[in-house]
Amino acid sequence: MASASLEGTAVALVAPGRGILAADESHATIGRRFDALGIANSAENRRRYRQLLFTTKGIGDFISGVILFDETIRQTADDGRSFTEVLASAGVIAGIKVDRGSKPLAGAPGEQVTEGLDELRERLAEYKTLGARFAKWRAVITLGEDGRTPTRRGLEANAHALARYAALCQEAGIVPIVEPEVLMDGSHSIERCFDVTEATLYTVFQALREQGVSLEGVLLKPSMVLPGTTAPRRAAVADVAQATVRCLLRTVPAAVPGIVFLSGGQADELATAHLDAMNRLPGPRPWPLSFSYARALQASPLKAWGGDPARVADAQRAFYHRARCNSAARSGAYTPELERSAA
């Protein structure tokens, strides 16, 4: 069994009406988003941008936690407080990304495995002193166009790394978010995504048990069951919701305190609509369905800011609106009227 503090943190992160902001983009990833808007990818601009997100008034009503990057957890706001202190003052829990990215899996063309287990115990201890109470590790699962990948070997390699990371987190008193992302890239059907997601989640939870991880102190961050971005047949919002929940019911133990979806490159309003549709489905579910979005929460505020100090208030209004909409989706209360209210 997980300790009371681990269980308490996990439950707090999926509290009703609240979800997680993933603000853990690497320098390269946030650089691509900055470049598209003509913003210089400097440490100061990254600090200023994240500061405007974290200091948005009232955001603690909708955001329970924020996943930080290594640089960000060491930065301070204009008033000298650390970002973890800024978040704590709003009732928001600080988390940290600890993986070091995915690399090609040796001997398995087209597949990747995430690295970062080296010295992870020591890094977790430091992050805890910096204020982190939960962590995140992302595994990347690619659907090959030939139907041959992912292989069993690829699934097991990523599941084993996720499980070892999770065990080290719990040893350090930090809640692990386990993120096996089945990528949207490709022309695969929703049925193919369902099969791969089911196999991925089954393999992940088998590995977690083998590594002695307490499921009561873990959160799952999965991708939704979606057709590929270039699939000839798109899927209705209701179909995505039904397929995703059915897949989770087949694979995710009831002991898990909550599920926090990644947006995976979906448009912000579509990611919100999918979450809302899942929470409208009839029938009991053993875990709450929440969000841990990056782009789906940040695309509109980043565009509104554009690197201009005079537009911070505009960006904060855009961020507040997206957080409010996803909060409503937690209970199936998201509506077109709420979406339009930002205007």
C-alpha positions as CSV (number, residue, x, y, z in Angstrom):
1,M,0.0,0.0,0.0
2,A,1.1,3.6,-0.7
3,S,1.7,5.9,2.2
4,A,-1.0,8.2,3.3
5,S,0.9,11.2,1.9
6,L,1.3,9.6,-1.5
7,E,-2.4,8.7,-1.6
8,G,-3.4,12.1,-0.4
9,T,-1.4,13.9,-3.1
10,A,-2.7,11.6,-5.8
11,V,-6.3,12.2,-4.7
12,A,-5.7,16.0,-4.4
13,L,-4.4,16.1,-8.0
14,V,-7.7,14.7,-9.3
15,A,-10.0,16.7,-7.0
16,P,-13.4,17.5,-8.5
17,G,-13.3,20.3,-11.1
18,R,-9.5,20.5,-11.2
19,G,-6.7,19.2,-13.4
20,I,-3.0,19.5,-14.2
21,L,-1.2,22.0,-16.4
22,A,1.8,20.3,-18.1
23,A,4.3,23.2,-18.4
24,D,7.3,20.9,-18.7
25,E,8.3,21.6,-22.3
26,S,12.0,21.1,-23.0
27,H,14.0,24.0,-24.4
28,A,13.6,22.6,-27.9
29,T,9.9,22.0,-27.6
30,I,9.0,25.4,-26.2
31,G,11.5,26.9,-28.7
32,R,9.4,25.6,-31.6
33,R,6.3,27.2,-30.2
34,F,8.1,30.5,-29.5
35,D,9.6,30.5,-33.0
36,A,6.2,30.3,-34.6
37,L,5.3,33.5,-32.9
38,G,8.6,35.3,-33.3
39,I,9.6,35.0,-29.6
40,A,13.2,34.6,-28.7
41,N,13.8,31.3,-26.9
42,S,15.8,32.7,-24.0
43,A,15.7,31.6,-20.3
44,E,14.2,35.0,-19.4
45,N,11.4,34.7,-21.9
46,R,10.7,31.2,-20.8
47,R,10.6,32.5,-17.2
48,R,8.3,35.4,-18.1
49,Y,5.9,33.1,-20.0
50,R,5.6,30.6,-17.2
51,Q,5.3,33.3,-14.6
52,L,2.2,34.7,-16.4
53,L,0.6,31.3,-16.3
54,F,1.4,30.6,-12.7
55,T,0.3,34.0,-11.4
56,T,-3.1,34.0,-13.2
57,K,-5.6,35.1,-10.6
58,G,-8.0,32.3,-9.5
59,I,-6.3,29.6,-11.4
60,G,-6.2,27.4,-8.3
61,D,-10.0,26.9,-8.7
62,F,-9.3,24.9,-11.9
63,I,-5.7,23.7,-11.7
64,S,-4.6,21.2,-9.0
65,G,-1.0,20.8,-10.1
66,V,1.7,22.0,-12.6
67,I,4.4,19.8,-14.1
68,L,7.6,21.8,-14.2
69,F,10.8,21.4,-16.2
70,D,14.2,21.3,-14.5
71,E,15.0,24.9,-15.4
72,T,11.6,26.1,-14.2
73,I,11.6,24.5,-10.8
74,R,14.8,26.5,-10.1
75,Q,13.5,29.9,-11.3
76,T,11.8,32.6,-9.3
77,A,9.1,35.1,-10.0
78,D,9.6,38.9,-10.2
79,D,8.9,39.2,-6.4
80,G,11.7,36.7,-5.6
81,R,9.5,33.8,-4.7
82,S,10.3,30.4,-6.2
83,F,7.8,29.2,-8.7
84,T,6.9,26.3,-6.3
85,E,6.1,28.9,-3.7
86,V,4.0,30.9,-6.2
87,L,2.0,27.8,-7.0
88,A,1.6,26.7,-3.4
89,S,0.2,30.1,-2.5
90,A,-2.6,29.5,-5.1
91,G,-3.2,26.0,-3.7
92,V,-1.5,24.3,-6.6
93,I,0.9,21.3,-6.2
94,A,4.3,21.4,-8.0
95,G,5.5,18.5,-10.0
96,I,8.5,17.7,-12.1
97,K,9.4,16.0,-15.4
98,V,12.2,13.6,-14.8
99,D,12.6,11.6,-18.0
100,R,15.3,12.6,-20.4
101,G,13.5,12.0,-23.7
102,S,13.1,9.0,-26.0
103,K,15.8,7.5,-28.1
104,P,15.8,4.7,-30.7
105,L,15.4,1.3,-29.2
106,A,18.4,-0.8,-30.1
107,G,17.6,-3.6,-32.6
108,A,14.0,-2.4,-33.0
109,P,13.7,-0.2,-36.1
110,G,10.9,2.4,-35.7
111,E,10.5,2.1,-32.0
112,Q,11.8,4.2,-29.1
113,V,12.5,3.9,-25.4
114,T,12.7,6.6,-22.8
115,E,15.9,7.3,-21.0
116,G,16.7,8.9,-17.6
117,L,16.9,6.2,-15.0
118,D,20.5,6.9,-14.3
119,E,20.9,8.8,-11.0
120,L,17.1,9.2,-10.9
121,R,17.1,8.4,-7.1
122,E,19.4,11.3,-6.4
123,R,17.5,13.7,-8.7
124,L,14.2,12.9,-7.1
125,A,15.7,13.6,-3.7
126,E,16.8,17.1,-4.9
127,Y,13.5,17.8,-6.6
128,K,11.7,17.0,-3.4
129,T,13.8,19.6,-1.5
130,L,12.9,22.1,-4.3
131,G,9.1,21.5,-3.6
132,A,8.1,18.8,-6.0
133,R,5.4,16.4,-4.7
134,F,4.8,14.5,-7.9
135,A,6.7,13.6,-11.1
136,K,6.1,12.6,-14.7
137,W,7.8,10.1,-17.1
138,R,6.6,9.9,-20.8
139,A,6.9,6.8,-22.9
140,V,6.4,7.0,-26.6
141,I,4.5,4.3,-28.5
142,T,4.5,4.6,-32.3
143,L,2.1,2.8,-34.6
144,G,3.9,1.7,-37.7
145,E,2.2,2.1,-41.0
146,D,3.1,-1.6,-41.8
147,G,1.1,-2.8,-38.7
148,R,4.2,-4.5,-37.2
149,T,5.0,-1.9,-34.5
150,P,4.8,-1.6,-31.7
151,T,6.3,-4.9,-31.0
152,R,6.0,-6.8,-27.7
153,R,9.6,-6.0,-27.1
154,G,9.0,-2.3,-27.5
155,L,6.0,-2.3,-25.2
156,E,7.9,-4.2,-22.5
157,A,11.0,-2.0,-22.7
158,N,8.9,1.1,-22.1
159,A,6.7,-0.4,-19.5
160,H,9.7,-1.7,-17.5
161,A,11.3,1.9,-17.6
162,L,8.0,3.4,-16.5
163,A,7.7,0.9,-13.6
164,R,11.2,1.4,-12.4
165,Y,10.7,5.2,-12.4
166,A,7.4,4.8,-10.5
167,A,9.0,2.6,-7.9
168,L,11.9,5.1,-7.3
169,C,9.3,8.0,-7.1
170,Q,7.3,6.2,-4.4
171,E,10.6,5.4,-2.5
172,A,11.3,9.2,-2.5
173,G,7.7,10.0,-1.3
174,I,6.8,11.5,-4.7
175,V,3.6,10.5,-6.7
176,P,4.5,9.1,-10.1
177,I,2.4,10.1,-13.1
178,V,2.8,7.2,-15.6
179,E,2.5,8.5,-19.2
180,P,2.4,5.9,-22.0
181,E,1.5,8.0,-25.0
182,V,0.3,6.2,-28.1
183,L,1.1,8.8,-30.8
184,M,-1.5,10.2,-33.1
185,D,1.0,10.3,-36.0
186,G,0.0,8.1,-39.0
187,S,-3.1,6.9,-40.9
188,H,-4.2,4.2,-38.4
189,S,-7.9,3.7,-37.6
190,I,-9.5,4.2,-34.3
191,E,-9.8,0.4,-34.0
192,R,-6.1,0.0,-34.5
193,C,-5.4,2.7,-31.8
194,F,-7.8,0.8,-29.4
195,D,-5.9,-2.4,-29.8
196,V,-2.5,-0.9,-29.3
197,T,-3.6,1.3,-26.4
198,E,-5.2,-1.8,-24.7
199,A,-1.9,-3.8,-25.2
200,T,0.1,-0.9,-23.9
201,L,-1.9,-0.3,-20.7
202,Y,-2.0,-4.0,-20.0
203,T,1.8,-4.3,-20.3
204,V,2.3,-1.1,-18.2
205,F,0.2,-2.3,-15.2
206,Q,1.8,-5.8,-15.3
207,A,5.2,-4.1,-15.1
208,L,4.1,-1.8,-12.2
209,R,3.0,-4.8,-10.2
210,E,6.3,-6.7,-10.9
211,Q,8.2,-3.7,-9.6
212,G,6.2,-3.5,-6.4
213,V,4.5,-0.1,-7.2
214,S,1.5,0.7,-5.1
215,L,-1.3,1.5,-7.5
216,E,-3.0,3.7,-4.8
217,G,-0.2,6.1,-5.1
218,V,0.0,6.4,-9.0
219,L,-1.8,8.5,-11.6
220,L,-2.2,7.3,-15.2
221,K,-1.7,9.8,-18.0
222,P,-2.8,8.1,-21.2
223,S,-3.6,9.3,-24.7
224,M,-7.1,9.0,-25.9
225,V,-8.2,6.4,-28.4
226,L,-8.1,8.3,-31.6
227,P,-7.6,7.7,-35.4
228,G,-4.2,8.9,-36.7
229,T,-3.9,12.4,-37.9
230,T,-3.9,11.4,-41.6
231,A,-6.5,8.6,-41.3
232,P,-9.0,8.7,-44.1
233,R,-11.9,8.2,-41.6
234,R,-12.3,10.6,-38.8
235,A,-14.1,9.8,-35.5
236,A,-17.0,11.6,-33.9
237,V,-16.4,13.0,-30.4
238,A,-18.9,10.5,-29.0
239,D,-17.0,7.6,-30.6
240,V,-13.7,8.7,-29.2
241,A,-15.2,9.0,-25.7
242,Q,-16.8,5.6,-25.9
243,A,-13.7,3.8,-27.3
244,T,-11.4,5.5,-24.7
245,V,-13.5,4.7,-21.7
246,R,-14.1,1.1,-22.9
247,C,-10.4,0.6,-23.3
248,L,-9.7,2.0,-19.8
249,L,-12.3,-0.2,-18.2
250,R,-10.6,-3.2,-19.7
251,T,-7.1,-2.4,-18.5
252,V,-6.9,0.1,-15.6
253,P,-7.3,-1.3,-12.0
254,A,-9.9,0.3,-9.8
255,A,-7.1,1.0,-7.2
256,V,-5.7,3.8,-9.4
257,P,-6.9,7.1,-7.9
258,G,-7.4,8.9,-11.2
259,I,-6.7,9.3,-14.9
260,V,-5.4,12.5,-16.3
261,F,-5.4,12.6,-20.1
262,L,-2.8,14.2,-22.3
263,S,-4.0,16.2,-25.2
264,G,-1.5,14.8,-27.6
265,G,-1.6,17.5,-30.2
266,Q,-5.4,17.8,-30.4
267,A,-6.8,21.3,-30.9
268,D,-7.7,22.8,-27.5
269,E,-11.5,22.9,-27.9
270,L,-11.5,19.3,-29.3
271,A,-9.5,18.0,-26.3
272,T,-12.0,19.7,-24.0
273,A,-14.9,18.2,-25.9
274,H,-13.5,14.7,-25.8
275,L,-13.0,14.9,-22.0
276,D,-16.5,16.3,-21.6
277,A,-18.1,13.5,-23.6
278,M,-16.3,10.9,-21.6
279,N,-17.6,12.4,-18.4
280,R,-21.2,12.4,-19.8
281,L,-21.2,8.7,-20.5
282,P,-23.6,6.6,-18.4
283,G,-22.5,3.9,-16.1
284,P,-20.1,3.7,-13.1
285,R,-16.3,4.3,-13.4
286,P,-13.9,3.4,-10.6
287,W,-11.7,6.5,-11.2
288,P,-12.2,10.2,-12.0
289,L,-11.3,11.3,-15.6
290,S,-9.3,14.5,-15.6
291,F,-6.8,16.4,-17.7
292,S,-3.0,17.0,-17.8
293,Y,-2.9,19.2,-20.9
294,A,0.0,21.2,-22.3
295,R,-0.9,22.7,-25.7
296,A,-4.6,22.3,-25.1
297,L,-4.3,24.7,-22.2
298,Q,-1.4,26.9,-23.5
299,A,-2.0,27.5,-27.3
300,S,-4.4,30.4,-26.8
301,P,-2.5,32.2,-24.0
302,L,0.8,31.8,-25.8
303,K,-0.7,33.4,-28.9
304,A,-2.3,36.1,-26.9
305,W,1.0,37.0,-25.2
306,G,3.3,36.8,-28.2
307,G,6.2,37.9,-26.0
308,D,4.7,41.3,-25.4
309,P,4.7,42.5,-21.7
310,A,1.7,44.7,-22.4
311,R,-0.4,41.6,-23.3
312,V,0.2,39.6,-20.1
313,A,-3.4,40.3,-19.0
314,D,-4.8,39.1,-22.3
315,A,-2.8,35.9,-22.0
316,Q,-4.0,35.3,-18.5
317,R,-7.6,35.8,-19.5
318,A,-7.1,33.2,-22.3
319,F,-5.5,30.7,-19.9
320,Y,-8.2,31.2,-17.3
321,H,-10.8,30.5,-19.9
322,R,-9.2,27.3,-21.1
323,A,-8.7,26.1,-17.5
324,R,-12.3,26.9,-16.7
325,C,-13.6,25.1,-19.8
326,N,-11.6,21.9,-18.9
327,S,-12.8,22.2,-15.3
328,A,-16.4,22.1,-16.6
329,A,-15.5,19.1,-18.8
330,R,-14.6,17.2,-15.6
331,S,-18.3,16.9,-14.8
332,G,-19.7,16.9,-18.3
333,A,-20.8,20.5,-18.0
334,Y,-18.8,22.0,-20.9
335,T,-21.1,23.8,-23.4
336,P,-20.8,25.9,-26.5
337,E,-22.1,28.8,-24.5
338,L,-19.2,28.5,-22.0
339,E,-16.7,28.3,-24.9
340,R,-18.1,31.5,-26.4
341,S,-18.1,33.3,-23.1
342,A,-14.4,34.2,-23.6
343,A,-15.4,36.7,-26.2
